[in-house]
Amino acid sequence: MATYKTGQDILNASLGDYHQQGFRLYACARGMLALNYKDEPIRTFSLTGATIIAIREACQEYLKTGRAW
């Protein structure tokens, strides 16, 4: 079982293998999450509507198309 020391550890773990590929997920103000790829903003998610599946699909889509949403 994984042990997390910070909230950022949890966000990084939610990315799965995409974290090692350069994706980062950050908690922002006003209940939002920001998804970045190598410091480039890719997409934002609502904390109440974000799912791990949706976040990983956004990573996969960016790798396929190179386009931010």
NUKOLNU-774736 format. One record per residue: residue in three letters; x, y, z of N, C-alpha, C in turn; residue number from 1. Coordinates in Angstrom, 1 decimal. Atoms other than C-alpha are relative to their C-alpha. Layout:
[site 'ALA', [X, Y, Z], [X, Y, Z], [X, Y, Z], NUM]
...
This chain:
[site 'MET', [0.8, -1.2, 0.0], [0.0, 0.0, 0.0], [0.9, 1.2, 0.0], 1]
[site 'ALA', [-0.8, -1.2, 0.1], [1.4, 3.4, -1.0], [-0.3, 0.9, 1.2], 2]
[site 'THR', [0.1, -1.0, -1.0], [2.1, 6.0, 1.6], [0.2, 1.4, -0.6], 3]
[site 'TYR', [-0.1, -1.4, 0.5], [1.6, 9.7, 0.8], [0.3, 0.9, 1.1], 4]
[site 'LYS', [-0.4, -1.0, -1.0], [3.2, 12.5, 2.7], [-0.7, 1.3, -0.1], 5]
[site 'THR', [0.7, -1.3, 0.2], [1.5, 15.5, 1.1], [-1.1, -0.2, -1.0], 6]
[site 'GLY', [1.1, 0.0, 1.0], [-1.5, 16.3, -1.0], [0.6, 0.0, -1.4], 7]
[site 'GLN', [-0.7, 0.1, 1.3], [0.9, 16.8, -4.0], [0.4, -1.4, -0.3], 8]
[site 'ASP', [-0.3, 1.4, 0.3], [2.0, 13.2, -3.6], [-1.2, -0.8, -0.5], 9]
[site 'ILE', [1.2, 0.7, 0.4], [-1.6, 12.1, -4.0], [-0.3, 0.5, -1.5], 10]
[site 'LEU', [0.2, -0.5, 1.3], [-2.0, 14.3, -7.1], [0.9, -0.6, -1.0], 11]
[site 'ASN', [-1.0, 0.7, 0.8], [1.2, 12.9, -8.6], [-0.4, -1.4, -0.3], 12]
[site 'ALA', [0.3, 1.4, 0.2], [0.1, 9.4, -8.0], [-1.3, -0.2, -0.8], 13]
[site 'SER', [1.2, 0.1, 0.8], [-3.3, 10.0, -9.6], [0.3, 0.0, -1.5], 14]
[site 'LEU', [-0.4, 0.0, 1.4], [-1.4, 10.6, -12.9], [0.5, -1.3, -0.5], 15]
[site 'GLY', [-0.5, 1.3, 0.4], [0.0, 7.1, -12.9], [1.3, 0.2, -0.7], 16]
[site 'ASP', [-1.2, -0.1, 0.8], [2.7, 6.6, -15.5], [0.2, 1.4, -0.7], 17]
[site 'TYR', [-0.1, -1.3, 0.6], [1.9, 10.0, -17.0], [0.9, 1.0, 0.8], 18]
[site 'HIS', [-0.8, -0.8, -0.8], [3.7, 11.6, -14.1], [1.5, -0.1, -0.4], 19]
[site 'GLN', [-1.3, 0.2, 0.4], [7.0, 10.1, -15.2], [0.3, 0.5, -1.4], 20]
[site 'GLN', [-0.1, -0.6, 1.4], [6.3, 11.4, -18.8], [0.1, 1.5, 0.0], 21]
[site 'GLY', [-0.1, -1.5, 0.0], [6.3, 15.0, -17.6], [-1.3, 0.7, 0.3], 22]
[site 'PHE', [1.2, -0.6, -0.4], [2.7, 15.6, -16.6], [0.0, 0.3, 1.5], 23]
[site 'ARG', [0.2, -0.4, -1.4], [1.9, 17.5, -13.4], [-1.4, 0.5, 0.2], 24]
[site 'LEU', [1.3, -0.4, -0.4], [-1.3, 18.1, -11.6], [0.1, 0.8, 1.3], 25]
[site 'TYR', [-0.2, -0.9, -1.2], [-1.6, 21.1, -9.2], [-1.4, 0.4, 0.4], 26]
[site 'ALA', [1.2, -0.6, -0.6], [-4.3, 22.3, -6.9], [0.1, 1.5, -0.1], 27]
[site 'CYS', [0.0, -1.5, 0.2], [-5.3, 25.9, -7.8], [-1.0, 0.6, 1.0], 28]
[site 'ALA', [1.0, -0.7, -0.8], [-7.4, 28.5, -6.1], [-1.4, -0.3, -0.6], 29]
[site 'ARG', [1.4, 0.1, 0.4], [-11.2, 28.3, -6.3], [-0.4, -1.4, -0.4], 30]
[site 'GLY', [0.5, 1.4, 0.2], [-11.5, 24.5, -6.3], [0.3, -0.6, -1.4], 31]
[site 'MET', [-0.3, 0.5, 1.3], [-9.7, 23.8, -9.5], [1.3, -0.8, 0.0], 32]
[site 'LEU', [-1.3, 0.7, 0.3], [-6.9, 21.4, -10.7], [0.5, 0.5, -1.3], 33]
[site 'ALA', [-0.7, -0.3, 1.2], [-4.4, 22.4, -13.3], [0.9, -1.1, -0.5], 34]
[site 'LEU', [-0.8, 1.1, 0.6], [-2.9, 19.8, -15.6], [1.0, 0.7, -0.9], 35]
[site 'ASN', [-1.1, -0.6, 0.8], [0.5, 20.8, -17.1], [0.8, -1.2, -0.6], 36]
[site 'TYR', [-1.0, 0.9, 0.6], [2.9, 19.0, -19.4], [1.3, 0.8, -0.2], 37]
[site 'LYS', [-1.3, -0.7, 0.0], [6.5, 20.1, -18.9], [-0.2, 1.5, 0.1], 38]
[site 'ASP', [0.3, -1.4, -0.4], [5.3, 23.4, -17.4], [-0.9, 0.7, -1.0], 39]
[site 'GLU', [1.0, -0.6, 0.9], [2.8, 24.1, -20.3], [-1.4, -0.4, 0.5], 40]
[site 'PRO', [1.4, 0.3, -0.4], [-0.8, 24.4, -19.2], [-0.7, -0.8, -1.0], 41]
[site 'ILE', [0.7, 0.9, 1.0], [-2.9, 21.7, -20.8], [-1.5, 0.1, 0.2], 42]
[site 'ARG', [1.5, 0.0, -0.2], [-6.3, 21.7, -19.1], [-0.2, 0.3, 1.5], 43]
[site 'THR', [0.4, -0.1, -1.4], [-8.1, 22.6, -15.9], [-1.2, -0.8, 0.3], 44]
[site 'PHE', [1.1, 0.8, -0.4], [-10.6, 20.5, -14.0], [-0.6, 0.6, 1.3], 45]
[site 'SER', [0.7, -0.3, -1.2], [-13.1, 21.2, -11.3], [0.3, -1.1, 1.0], 46]
[site 'LEU', [-0.2, 1.0, -1.0], [-12.3, 19.5, -8.0], [-1.2, -1.0, 0.2], 47]
[site 'THR', [1.2, 0.8, -0.2], [-15.9, 18.3, -7.8], [-0.3, -0.9, -1.2], 48]
[site 'GLY', [0.3, 0.8, 1.2], [-15.9, 16.9, -11.4], [1.1, -0.8, -0.5], 49]
[site 'ALA', [-1.2, 0.7, 0.6], [-12.4, 15.6, -11.9], [0.0, -1.4, 0.5], 50]
[site 'THR', [-0.2, 1.4, -0.3], [-11.9, 11.9, -12.1], [1.4, -0.4, -0.5], 51]
[site 'ILE', [-1.3, 0.5, 0.4], [-8.7, 9.9, -12.4], [0.0, -0.4, -1.5], 52]
[site 'ILE', [0.2, 0.4, 1.4], [-10.0, 8.5, -15.7], [0.0, 1.2, -0.9], 53]
[site 'ALA', [0.0, -1.2, 0.8], [-10.7, 12.0, -17.1], [1.3, 0.7, -0.1], 54]
[site 'ILE', [-1.4, -0.6, 0.0], [-7.3, 13.3, -16.1], [0.9, -0.8, -0.8], 55]
[site 'ARG', [-0.9, 0.8, 0.8], [-5.5, 10.4, -17.6], [-0.4, 0.0, -1.5], 56]
[site 'GLU', [0.4, -0.1, 1.4], [-7.6, 10.6, -20.8], [0.5, 1.3, -0.6], 57]
[site 'ALA', [-0.6, -1.3, 0.5], [-6.5, 14.3, -21.1], [1.5, -0.1, -0.3], 58]
[site 'CYS', [-1.4, 0.2, 0.3], [-2.9, 13.2, -20.8], [0.2, -0.8, -1.3], 59]
[site 'GLN', [-0.2, 0.8, 1.2], [-3.3, 10.6, -23.5], [-0.4, 0.8, -1.2], 60]
[site 'GLU', [0.5, -0.8, 1.2], [-5.2, 13.0, -25.8], [1.1, 1.0, -0.3], 61]
[site 'TYR', [-1.1, -1.0, 0.3], [-2.4, 15.6, -25.4], [1.2, -0.7, -0.7], 62]
[site 'LEU', [-1.1, 0.7, 0.7], [0.3, 13.0, -26.3], [-0.3, -0.3, -1.4], 63]
[site 'LYS', [0.4, 0.3, 1.4], [-1.7, 12.0, -29.4], [-0.1, 1.2, -0.9], 64]
[site 'THR', [0.3, -1.2, 0.9], [-2.6, 15.5, -30.7], [1.0, 1.2, 0.3], 65]
[site 'GLY', [-0.8, -1.1, -0.2], [-0.2, 17.9, -29.0], [-0.8, 1.3, 0.3], 66]
[site 'ARG', [0.9, -1.1, -0.2], [-3.2, 20.2, -28.4], [-0.5, 0.1, 1.4], 67]
[site 'ALA', [0.6, -0.2, -1.3], [-4.2, 21.7, -25.1], [-1.5, 0.3, -0.2], 68]
[site 'TRP', [1.4, -0.2, 0.1], [-7.9, 22.0, -24.4], [-0.4, 1.4, 0.5], 69]
